[in-house]
Amino acid sequence: MHVRILMVEDEKYMAEAIEQILKKNNYSIDLAFDGEYGLDCGLSGIYDIIILDIMLPKMDGIIVLKELRNNGIQTPVILLTAKGETEDKVEGLDSGADDYLAKPFQTEELLARLRALGRRKNEMIHDSILLYGDIELDPHTLNLNCGNKDFKLTLKESQLLELLISRKGIIVSKDSIIEKLWGYKTDAEDNHVEVYISFLRKKFSHLKSTVRIQTVRGAGYVLKTSKDGKTYV
């Protein structure tokens, strides 16, 4: 599959070096060197993946990301953060980012993240609707429906819910979630999973769904419905 990438990065030397590497790996890539132009490009909806730096002139990456999501652009976004800046990572994920890379990073790691997102996109192109309790998930459109209400999920949220639905009744460990969603060679940690579990719980609450994600302490997570009479954490 031909993958078209937008990279929004103001360090031109770095961006152009990565551009050459990605082209050698058969990716099509466009560059934007400030947030305003990056947002304009992203809003076109033509890209398969966006690599987005946080520190940008004219408009910072978090604002760009929020504007993309507010305008219905669900293109997977890999956020570039400063090393060790946990606050940036959490804010980025909360704003709709699908993954992050801490600078400086190895190009091999970036390529691995791009391949993982590409695989997930391919896997999600199917017509089947996933059902559990009173919710319906369309992994192709990322749409979560409950009754007469619906919610557009981010790619990672959809992947996590898809995993939980497919294992219904079975406890899924944090390690399993990390391996399935981010791959084996990743710096994603337990709190990465916790953030996305929290996102899904908020959406279930907004939809007034009877489905809950139960925390089994020391083991992981399992989908249940409120009819089960369990206590949810």
Disulfide bonds with the S-S distance in Angstrom:
none
